[in-house]
Amino acid sequence: MGEQKRKETTKQDFIFGKKNYKFMLIGLACIVLGFILMSGGGSDDPNVFDPSIFSWRRIRLAPTLVLIGFGIQVYAILLNPNKTPKS
């Protein structure tokens, strides 16, 4: 009887709420998109220089997206899902 009562009193709570997981998925999508934009630009022939590796997309946009994604991840971890808005 004691074990059954203990099982009833212990409730399985998740660490994060639904809102946290939504922000985590958004942050993960930003990070993945940034790495996809960063990829490519190689040359098939190692003796030929390809200047496309220095494009604006690979130098500025992609790392910015990755950093924004990491920022969203930190926000999602620190977000308190149980906080009620003040009326």
Biopython code that builds the backbone (N, CA, C, O; Angstrom):
import numpy as np
from Bio.PDB.StructureBuilder import StructureBuilder

atoms = [
    (1, "MET", "N", (0.819, -1.199, 0.000)),
    (1, "MET", "CA", (0.000, 0.000, 0.000)),
    (1, "MET", "C", (0.859, 1.259, 0.000)),
    (1, "MET", "O", (0.500, 2.251, -0.634)),
    (2, "GLY", "N", (1.993, 1.231, 0.705)),
    (2, "GLY", "CA", (2.860, 2.393, 0.799)),
    (2, "GLY", "C", (3.472, 2.765, -0.539)),
    (2, "GLY", "O", (3.612, 3.946, -0.854)),
    (3, "GLU", "N", (3.842, 1.746, -1.339)),
    (3, "GLU", "CA", (4.457, 2.029, -2.641)),
    (3, "GLU", "C", (3.441, 2.640, -3.593)),
    (3, "GLU", "O", (3.781, 3.535, -4.366)),
    (4, "GLN", "N", (2.215, 2.174, -3.548)),
    (4, "GLN", "CA", (1.179, 2.719, -4.419)),
    (4, "GLN", "C", (0.899, 4.176, -4.045)),
    (4, "GLN", "O", (0.695, 5.007, -4.930)),
    (5, "LYS", "N", (0.887, 4.489, -2.789)),
    (5, "LYS", "CA", (0.637, 5.849, -2.341)),
    (5, "LYS", "C", (1.787, 6.766, -2.778)),
    (5, "LYS", "O", (1.559, 7.907, -3.182)),
    (6, "ARG", "N", (3.025, 6.256, -2.692)),
    (6, "ARG", "CA", (4.182, 7.034, -3.110)),
    (6, "ARG", "C", (4.118, 7.325, -4.610)),
    (6, "ARG", "O", (4.474, 8.422, -5.040)),
    (7, "LYS", "N", (3.667, 6.356, -5.408)),
    (7, "LYS", "CA", (3.541, 6.565, -6.847)),
    (7, "LYS", "C", (2.485, 7.613, -7.156)),
    (7, "LYS", "O", (2.633, 8.385, -8.103)),
    (8, "GLU", "N", (1.421, 7.644, -6.365)),
    (8, "GLU", "CA", (0.367, 8.624, -6.588)),
    (8, "GLU", "C", (0.834, 10.033, -6.226)),
    (8, "GLU", "O", (0.458, 11.002, -6.885)),
    (9, "THR", "N", (1.645, 10.147, -5.191)),
    (9, "THR", "CA", (2.063, 11.472, -4.749)),
    (9, "THR", "C", (3.177, 12.048, -5.613)),
    (9, "THR", "O", (3.288, 13.268, -5.734)),
    (10, "THR", "N", (4.008, 11.193, -6.218)),
    (10, "THR", "CA", (5.066, 11.706, -7.084)),
    (10, "THR", "C", (4.501, 11.942, -8.473)),
    (10, "THR", "O", (4.065, 11.014, -9.154)),
    (11, "LYS", "N", (4.517, 13.181, -8.868)),
    (11, "LYS", "CA", (3.993, 13.558, -10.177)),
    (11, "LYS", "C", (5.174, 13.849, -11.100)),
    (11, "LYS", "O", (6.121, 14.525, -10.700)),
    (12, "GLN", "N", (5.123, 13.352, -12.311)),
    (12, "GLN", "CA", (6.190, 13.559, -13.285)),
    (12, "GLN", "C", (6.015, 14.946, -13.915)),
    (12, "GLN", "O", (5.139, 15.147, -14.756)),
    (13, "ASP", "N", (6.848, 15.889, -13.502)),
    (13, "ASP", "CA", (6.816, 17.233, -14.064)),
    (13, "ASP", "C", (7.971, 17.398, -15.042)),
    (13, "ASP", "O", (9.087, 16.946, -14.788)),
    (14, "PHE", "N", (7.689, 18.048, -16.157)),
    (14, "PHE", "CA", (8.739, 18.365, -17.104)),
    (14, "PHE", "C", (9.481, 19.603, -16.615)),
    (14, "PHE", "O", (8.905, 20.465, -15.951)),
    (15, "ILE", "N", (10.745, 19.678, -16.945)),
    (15, "ILE", "CA", (11.533, 20.838, -16.535)),
    (15, "ILE", "C", (11.075, 22.071, -17.298)),
    (15, "ILE", "O", (10.945, 23.151, -16.723)),
    (16, "PHE", "N", (10.833, 21.911, -18.582)),
    (16, "PHE", "CA", (10.425, 23.022, -19.425)),
    (16, "PHE", "C", (8.957, 22.885, -19.801)),
    (16, "PHE", "O", (8.396, 21.790, -19.807)),
    (17, "GLY", "N", (8.354, 24.021, -20.113)),
    (17, "GLY", "CA", (6.969, 24.036, -20.560)),
    (17, "GLY", "C", (6.880, 24.026, -22.075)),
    (17, "GLY", "O", (7.886, 23.975, -22.782)),
    (18, "LYS", "N", (5.659, 24.077, -22.544)),
    (18, "LYS", "CA", (5.410, 24.041, -23.982)),
    (18, "LYS", "C", (6.019, 25.258, -24.682)),
    (18, "LYS", "O", (6.537, 25.157, -25.795)),
    (19, "LYS", "N", (5.947, 26.402, -24.012)),
    (19, "LYS", "CA", (6.493, 27.632, -24.576)),
    (19, "LYS", "C", (8.017, 27.541, -24.728)),
    (19, "LYS", "O", (8.578, 28.024, -25.711)),
    (20, "ASN", "N", (8.676, 26.921, -23.750)),
    (20, "ASN", "CA", (10.127, 26.746, -23.815)),
    (20, "ASN", "C", (10.517, 25.903, -25.027)),
    (20, "ASN", "O", (11.450, 26.241, -25.755)),
    (21, "TYR", "N", (9.798, 24.810, -25.235)),
    (21, "TYR", "CA", (10.130, 23.920, -26.352)),
    (21, "TYR", "C", (9.887, 24.595, -27.705)),
    (21, "TYR", "O", (10.616, 24.336, -28.662)),
    (22, "LYS", "N", (8.875, 25.452, -27.791)),
    (22, "LYS", "CA", (8.640, 26.181, -29.039)),
    (22, "LYS", "C", (9.814, 27.087, -29.356)),
    (22, "LYS", "O", (10.292, 27.126, -30.490)),
    (23, "PHE", "N", (10.285, 27.826, -28.333)),
    (23, "PHE", "CA", (11.428, 28.707, -28.555)),
    (23, "PHE", "C", (12.683, 27.910, -28.860)),
    (23, "PHE", "O", (13.514, 28.355, -29.652)),
    (24, "MET", "N", (12.841, 26.740, -28.249)),
    (24, "MET", "CA", (14.009, 25.904, -28.532)),
    (24, "MET", "C", (14.009, 25.428, -29.982)),
    (24, "MET", "O", (15.053, 25.398, -30.633)),
    (25, "LEU", "N", (12.840, 25.058, -30.479)),
    (25, "LEU", "CA", (12.753, 24.622, -31.877)),
    (25, "LEU", "C", (13.032, 25.778, -32.836)),
    (25, "LEU", "O", (13.676, 25.588, -33.868)),
    (26, "ILE", "N", (12.550, 26.975, -32.501)),
    (26, "ILE", "CA", (12.817, 28.145, -33.338)),
    (26, "ILE", "C", (14.316, 28.439, -33.351)),
    (26, "ILE", "O", (14.887, 28.711, -34.408)),
    (27, "GLY", "N", (14.952, 28.386, -32.188)),
    (27, "GLY", "CA", (16.395, 28.611, -32.104)),
    (27, "GLY", "C", (17.184, 27.561, -32.862)),
    (27, "GLY", "O", (18.155, 27.884, -33.548)),
    (28, "LEU", "N", (16.773, 26.308, -32.744)),
    (28, "LEU", "CA", (17.450, 25.234, -33.462)),
    (28, "LEU", "C", (17.306, 25.415, -34.969)),
    (28, "LEU", "O", (18.252, 25.161, -35.714)),
    (29, "ALA", "N", (16.135, 25.850, -35.426)),
    (29, "ALA", "CA", (15.927, 26.088, -36.852)),
    (29, "ALA", "C", (16.833, 27.218, -37.354)),
    (29, "ALA", "O", (17.368, 27.134, -38.460)),
    (30, "CYS", "N", (17.008, 28.274, -36.550)),
    (30, "CYS", "CA", (17.911, 29.369, -36.931)),
    (30, "CYS", "C", (19.347, 28.876, -37.036)),
    (30, "CYS", "O", (20.061, 29.238, -37.972)),
    (31, "ILE", "N", (19.773, 28.059, -36.090)),
    (31, "ILE", "CA", (21.140, 27.543, -36.104)),
    (31, "ILE", "C", (21.365, 26.658, -37.329)),
    (31, "ILE", "O", (22.381, 26.789, -38.012)),
    (32, "VAL", "N", (20.431, 25.769, -37.605)),
    (32, "VAL", "CA", (20.564, 24.871, -38.762)),
    (32, "VAL", "C", (20.573, 25.666, -40.062)),
    (32, "VAL", "O", (21.371, 25.387, -40.957)),
    (33, "LEU", "N", (19.684, 26.662, -40.168)),
    (33, "LEU", "CA", (19.647, 27.488, -41.376)),
    (33, "LEU", "C", (20.960, 28.245, -41.556)),
    (33, "LEU", "O", (21.456, 28.377, -42.674)),
    (34, "GLY", "N", (21.519, 28.740, -40.460)),
    (34, "GLY", "CA", (22.803, 29.433, -40.545)),
    (34, "GLY", "C", (23.909, 28.537, -41.047)),
    (34, "GLY", "O", (24.713, 28.952, -41.881)),
    (35, "PHE", "N", (23.964, 27.295, -40.545)),
    (35, "PHE", "CA", (25.007, 26.377, -41.010)),
    (35, "PHE", "C", (24.776, 25.949, -42.448)),
    (35, "PHE", "O", (25.738, 25.718, -43.179)),
    (36, "ILE", "N", (23.533, 25.839, -42.869)),
    (36, "ILE", "CA", (23.257, 25.507, -44.274)),
    (36, "ILE", "C", (23.715, 26.648, -45.179)),
    (36, "ILE", "O", (24.308, 26.408, -46.231)),
    (37, "LEU", "N", (23.441, 27.894, -44.770)),
    (37, "LEU", "CA", (23.874, 29.039, -45.573)),
    (37, "LEU", "C", (25.389, 29.173, -45.598)),
    (37, "LEU", "O", (25.949, 29.702, -46.558)),
    (38, "MET", "N", (26.053, 28.700, -44.557)),
    (38, "MET", "CA", (27.506, 28.790, -44.475)),
    (38, "MET", "C", (28.202, 27.744, -45.349)),
    (38, "MET", "O", (29.365, 27.921, -45.712)),
    (39, "SER", "N", (27.522, 26.687, -45.681)),
    (39, "SER", "CA", (28.165, 25.578, -46.402)),
    (39, "SER", "C", (28.373, 25.923, -47.879)),
    (39, "SER", "O", (27.824, 26.897, -48.394)),
    (40, "GLY", "N", (29.157, 25.120, -48.520)),
    (40, "GLY", "CA", (29.408, 25.280, -49.950)),
    (40, "GLY", "C", (30.551, 26.224, -50.229)),
    (40, "GLY", "O", (31.284, 26.614, -49.319)),
    (41, "GLY", "N", (30.704, 26.591, -51.482)),
    (41, "GLY", "CA", (31.739, 27.537, -51.886)),
    (41, "GLY", "C", (33.071, 26.907, -52.202)),
    (41, "GLY", "O", (34.043, 27.610, -52.476)),
    (42, "GLY", "N", (33.130, 25.610, -52.168)),
    (42, "GLY", "CA", (34.386, 24.927, -52.475)),
    (42, "GLY", "C", (34.603, 24.826, -53.968)),
    (42, "GLY", "O", (33.697, 25.068, -54.765)),
    (43, "SER", "N", (35.814, 24.465, -54.331)),
    (43, "SER", "CA", (36.162, 24.299, -55.734)),
    (43, "SER", "C", (36.529, 22.837, -55.974)),
    (43, "SER", "O", (37.147, 22.195, -55.124)),
    (44, "ASP", "N", (36.147, 22.323, -57.131)),
    (44, "ASP", "CA", (36.481, 20.944, -57.471)),
    (44, "ASP", "C", (37.978, 20.787, -57.734)),
    (44, "ASP", "O", (38.570, 19.757, -57.414)),
    (45, "ASP", "N", (38.573, 21.807, -58.312)),
    (45, "ASP", "CA", (40.002, 21.777, -58.625)),
    (45, "ASP", "C", (40.758, 22.568, -57.557)),
    (45, "ASP", "O", (40.511, 23.765, -57.409)),
    (46, "PRO", "N", (41.662, 21.949, -56.813)),
    (46, "PRO", "CA", (42.365, 22.676, -55.748)),
    (46, "PRO", "C", (43.327, 23.749, -56.255)),
    (46, "PRO", "O", (43.793, 24.575, -55.469)),
    (47, "ASN", "N", (43.628, 23.752, -57.545)),
    (47, "ASN", "CA", (44.529, 24.755, -58.105)),
    (47, "ASN", "C", (43.799, 26.022, -58.532)),
    (47, "ASN", "O", (44.435, 27.012, -58.894)),
    (48, "VAL", "N", (42.472, 25.997, -58.493)),
    (48, "VAL", "CA", (41.675, 27.142, -58.936)),
    (48, "VAL", "C", (41.058, 27.798, -57.703)),
    (48, "VAL", "O", (40.431, 27.125, -56.885)),
    (49, "PHE", "N", (41.238, 29.115, -57.573)),
    (49, "PHE", "CA", (40.664, 29.866, -56.451)),
    (49, "PHE", "C", (39.233, 30.262, -56.780)),
    (49, "PHE", "O", (38.955, 30.763, -57.870)),
    (50, "ASP", "N", (38.330, 30.037, -55.839)),
    (50, "ASP", "CA", (36.931, 30.393, -56.024)),
    (50, "ASP", "C", (36.583, 31.507, -55.036)),
    (50, "ASP", "O", (36.522, 31.261, -53.831)),
    (51, "PRO", "N", (36.354, 32.730, -55.526)),
    (51, "PRO", "CA", (36.090, 33.845, -54.609)),
    (51, "PRO", "C", (34.706, 33.804, -53.958)),
    (51, "PRO", "O", (34.395, 34.669, -53.140)),
    (52, "SER", "N", (33.876, 32.830, -54.295)),
    (52, "SER", "CA", (32.536, 32.772, -53.707)),
    (52, "SER", "C", (32.554, 32.415, -52.220)),
    (52, "SER", "O", (31.530, 32.528, -51.547)),
    (53, "ILE", "N", (33.706, 31.988, -51.702)),
    (53, "ILE", "CA", (33.770, 31.698, -50.267)),
    (53, "ILE", "C", (33.714, 32.979, -49.444)),
    (53, "ILE", "O", (33.448, 32.931, -48.243)),
    (54, "PHE", "N", (33.959, 34.120, -50.073)),
    (54, "PHE", "CA", (33.919, 35.399, -49.381)),
    (54, "PHE", "C", (32.627, 36.160, -49.646)),
    (54, "PHE", "O", (32.606, 37.387, -49.549)),
    (55, "SER", "N", (31.560, 35.460, -49.976)),
    (55, "SER", "CA", (30.300, 36.141, -50.260)),
    (55, "SER", "C", (29.676, 36.677, -48.966)),
    (55, "SER", "O", (29.973, 36.202, -47.869)),
    (56, "TRP", "N", (28.815, 37.667, -49.123)),
    (56, "TRP", "CA", (28.145, 38.299, -47.985)),
    (56, "TRP", "C", (27.333, 37.280, -47.188)),
    (56, "TRP", "O", (27.250, 37.363, -45.963)),
    (57, "ARG", "N", (26.747, 36.339, -47.880)),
    (57, "ARG", "CA", (25.921, 35.316, -47.237)),
    (57, "ARG", "C", (26.745, 34.458, -46.281)),
    (57, "ARG", "O", (26.286, 34.144, -45.183)),
    (58, "ARG", "N", (27.941, 34.081, -46.681)),
    (58, "ARG", "CA", (28.767, 33.189, -45.855)),
    (58, "ARG", "C", (29.536, 33.934, -44.766)),
    (58, "ARG", "O", (29.833, 33.357, -43.720)),
    (59, "ILE", "N", (29.861, 35.203, -44.996)),
    (59, "ILE", "CA", (30.676, 35.945, -44.041)),
    (59, "ILE", "C", (29.821, 36.677, -43.007)),
    (59, "ILE", "O", (30.207, 36.749, -41.840)),
    (60, "ARG", "N", (28.688, 37.212, -43.399)),
    (60, "ARG", "CA", (27.876, 38.039, -42.489)),
    (60, "ARG", "C", (26.563, 37.380, -42.084)),
    (60, "ARG", "O", (26.268, 37.274, -40.894)),
    (61, "LEU", "N", (25.782, 36.944, -43.042)),
    (61, "LEU", "CA", (24.419, 36.471, -42.763)),
    (61, "LEU", "C", (24.401, 35.169, -41.971)),
    (61, "LEU", "O", (23.706, 35.073, -40.960)),
    (62, "ALA", "N", (25.142, 34.185, -42.407)),
    (62, "ALA", "CA", (25.103, 32.870, -41.767)),
    (62, "ALA", "C", (25.606, 32.900, -40.320)),
    (62, "ALA", "O", (24.932, 32.354, -39.446)),
    (63, "PRO", "N", (26.759, 33.515, -40.026)),
    (63, "PRO", "CA", (27.172, 33.566, -38.611)),
    (63, "PRO", "C", (26.218, 34.376, -37.742)),
    (63, "PRO", "O", (26.036, 34.061, -36.566)),
    (64, "THR", "N", (25.610, 35.410, -38.303)),
    (64, "THR", "CA", (24.634, 36.192, -37.543)),
    (64, "THR", "C", (23.425, 35.335, -37.199)),
    (64, "THR", "O", (22.928, 35.393, -36.074)),
    (65, "LEU", "N", (22.947, 34.542, -38.147)),
    (65, "LEU", "CA", (21.821, 33.646, -37.879)),
    (65, "LEU", "C", (22.163, 32.612, -36.813)),
    (65, "LEU", "O", (21.326, 32.290, -35.970)),
    (66, "VAL", "N", (23.375, 32.095, -36.843)),
    (66, "VAL", "CA", (23.790, 31.112, -35.844)),
    (66, "VAL", "C", (23.823, 31.752, -34.455)),
    (66, "VAL", "O", (23.351, 31.155, -33.487)),
    (67, "LEU", "N", (24.376, 32.958, -34.354)),
    (67, "LEU", "CA", (24.422, 33.640, -33.057)),
    (67, "LEU", "C", (23.029, 34.000, -32.550)),
    (67, "LEU", "O", (22.764, 33.899, -31.352)),
    (68, "ILE", "N", (22.139, 34.418, -33.444)),
    (68, "ILE", "CA", (20.759, 34.700, -33.049)),
    (68, "ILE", "C", (20.092, 33.417, -32.557)),
    (68, "ILE", "O", (19.354, 33.439, -31.571)),
    (69, "GLY", "N", (20.347, 32.314, -33.234)),
    (69, "GLY", "CA", (19.787, 31.031, -32.806)),
    (69, "GLY", "C", (20.267, 30.629, -31.426)),
    (69, "GLY", "O", (19.480, 30.136, -30.617)),
    (70, "PHE", "N", (21.568, 30.836, -31.138)),
    (70, "PHE", "CA", (22.078, 30.535, -29.807)),
    (70, "PHE", "C", (21.463, 31.464, -28.760)),
    (70, "PHE", "O", (21.190, 31.037, -27.638)),
    (71, "GLY", "N", (21.246, 32.718, -29.117)),
    (71, "GLY", "CA", (20.577, 33.646, -28.205)),
    (71, "GLY", "C", (19.151, 33.216, -27.895)),
    (71, "GLY", "O", (18.707, 33.315, -26.751)),
    (72, "ILE", "N", (18.439, 32.743, -28.894)),
    (72, "ILE", "CA", (17.074, 32.249, -28.684)),
    (72, "ILE", "C", (17.097, 31.008, -27.796)),
    (72, "ILE", "O", (16.205, 30.824, -26.968)),
    (73, "GLN", "N", (18.102, 30.160, -27.960)),
    (73, "GLN", "CA", (18.223, 28.971, -27.106)),
    (73, "GLN", "C", (18.423, 29.362, -25.641)),
    (73, "GLN", "O", (17.801, 28.779, -24.753)),
    (74, "VAL", "N", (19.278, 30.335, -25.390)),
    (74, "VAL", "CA", (19.505, 30.790, -24.019)),
    (74, "VAL", "C", (18.222, 31.369, -23.439)),
    (74, "VAL", "O", (17.884, 31.101, -22.286)),
    (75, "TYR", "N", (17.504, 32.164, -24.233)),
    (75, "TYR", "CA", (16.234, 32.725, -23.785)),
    (75, "TYR", "C", (15.229, 31.623, -23.471)),
    (75, "TYR", "O", (14.505, 31.705, -22.479)),
    (76, "ALA", "N", (15.184, 30.596, -24.310)),
    (76, "ALA", "CA", (14.238, 29.494, -24.094)),
    (76, "ALA", "C", (14.558, 28.729, -22.814)),
    (76, "ALA", "O", (13.647, 28.261, -22.131)),
    (77, "ILE", "N", (15.836, 28.596, -22.485)),
    (77, "ILE", "CA", (16.208, 27.885, -21.267)),
    (77, "ILE", "C", (15.864, 28.711, -20.035)),
    (77, "ILE", "O", (15.416, 28.164, -19.027)),
    (78, "LEU", "N", (16.067, 30.020, -20.106)),
    (78, "LEU", "CA", (15.831, 30.880, -18.947)),
    (78, "LEU", "C", (14.378, 31.299, -18.785)),
    (78, "LEU", "O", (14.011, 31.834, -17.738)),
    (79, "LEU", "N", (13.549, 31.073, -19.784)),
    (79, "LEU", "CA", (12.146, 31.471, -19.744)),
    (79, "LEU", "C", (11.390, 30.678, -18.695)),
    (79, "LEU", "O", (11.510, 29.455, -18.631)),
    (80, "ASN", "N", (10.611, 31.367, -17.873)),
    (80, "ASN", "CA", (9.805, 30.713, -16.857)),
    (80, "ASN", "C", (8.404, 30.482, -17.421)),
    (80, "ASN", "O", (7.657, 31.445, -17.592)),
    (81, "PRO", "N", (8.026, 29.237, -17.715)),
    (81, "PRO", "CA", (6.719, 29.001, -18.340)),
    (81, "PRO", "C", (5.552, 29.158, -17.371)),
    (81, "PRO", "O", (4.413, 29.314, -17.810)),
    (82, "ASN", "N", (5.805, 29.122, -16.071)),
    (82, "ASN", "CA", (4.730, 29.199, -15.084)),
    (82, "ASN", "C", (4.415, 30.629, -14.660)),
    (82, "ASN", "O", (3.486, 30.848, -13.882)),
    (83, "LYS", "N", (5.156, 31.586, -15.147)),
    (83, "LYS", "CA", (4.936, 32.984, -14.772)),
    (83, "LYS", "C", (3.677, 33.502, -15.427)),
    (83, "LYS", "O", (3.503, 33.378, -16.639)),
    (84, "THR", "N", (2.804, 34.079, -14.636)),
    (84, "THR", "CA", (1.560, 34.638, -15.161)),
    (84, "THR", "C", (1.768, 36.129, -15.423)),
    (84, "THR", "O", (2.447, 36.803, -14.649)),
    (85, "PRO", "N", (1.193, 36.644, -16.503)),
    (85, "PRO", "CA", (1.343, 38.072, -16.792)),
    (85, "PRO", "C", (0.623, 38.912, -15.755)),
    (85, "PRO", "O", (-0.441, 38.530, -15.268)),
    (86, "LYS", "N", (1.207, 40.070, -15.415)),
    (86, "LYS", "CA", (0.594, 40.954, -14.435)),
    (86, "LYS", "C", (-0.586, 41.674, -15.065)),
    (86, "LYS", "O", (-0.515, 42.136, -16.204)),
    (87, "SER", "N", (-1.674, 41.761, -14.306)),
    (87, "SER", "CA", (-2.881, 42.429, -14.810)),
    (87, "SER", "C", (-2.971, 43.850, -14.351)),
    (87, "SER", "O", (-3.927, 44.548, -14.689)),
]
sb = StructureBuilder()
sb.init_structure("model")
sb.init_model(0)
sb.init_chain("A")
sb.init_seg("    ")
for serial, (resi, resn, name, xyz) in enumerate(atoms, 1):
    if name == "N":
        sb.init_residue(resn, " ", resi, " ")
    sb.init_atom(name, np.array(xyz, "f"), 0.0, 1.0, " ", f" {name:<3s}", serial, name[0])
structure = sb.get_structure()
